[in-house]
Amino acid sequence: MFSFFEKKIFLVDHLHGLVDIHNHILPGIDDGAKSIEDSIELISGFTEFGINNFVCTPHIMSHYYPNTPKTIKTAFEALNKSLDKQGIKDVKIDYAAEHMIDENFETLLNKNLVLRLRKEYLLVEMSYLQPSLNFNDAIQNITSRSIYPILAHPERYGYFHNSFSVYESIKKMGVLFQLNLLSLTGYYGVEIQKTSLKLLKAGLIEFISSDVHNMNHIKRIKEIKIKPNTLNQILPVVENTILTFY
């Protein structure tokens, strides 16, 4: 029998082995970790609940975070070296990027200056203020290269919330969706939480990740409680993320 007092479950108890494919733990190159010490603190926070495999994805965003494969690789190598120096052996890190679809994105794509996840996937995002004007063309350009575009946190684009059919149209273009863990709470806002649950229920989410920037995010992830039926919708997404990127 349904009960409003249905017991909720800590999500972190079911994230062991997750490959975190969207985070900002590389030091000093975007709005995430500011130093190697910050990076290692974040990684340590993850390992407490069984996540020790990461694809680091700093922003590539014109005018704000104009990172390049070189700047990202340099930060990655510095962090990797520090992990080795401190004897942290049970952590695996790789690197890619979270690419803003802006006026410079297709130039980078055409010059092969984008950073893929596991060779076949590309993590992209849009502004929270308005959709990218070149979104459709950019997606077509990505898929024409036999790359699978992954749209980061689709639930956070408020301009889609009242037009849910837009999500289905984007899916038909070959776009995969990555949900943020904290979107399952009211952390980003109630409407984002509602949309994340709606996307899950509709079976439109392929991957789930942290989008962690700081230790407050780690703290909030540890506090996430969800209903059993929501967990049943999330577990296949967790498994798919592991199987795809491990």
Buried (B, 14 or more C-beta within 10 A) or exposed (E): EEEEEEEEBBBBEBBEBBBBBBBBBBBBBBEBBEEBEBBBBBBBBBEEBBBBBBBBBBBBBEEEBEBBBEBBBBBBEBBBEBBEEEEBEEBEBBBBBBBBBBEBBBEBBEEEBBBBBBEEBBBBBBEEEEBBEBBBEBBEBBBEEEBBBBBBBBBBBBEBBEEEEBBEEBBEBEBBBBBBBBBBBEBBBEBBBBBBBBBBEEEBBBBBBBBBBBBEBBEBBEEBEBEEEBBEBBEEBBEBBBEBBE
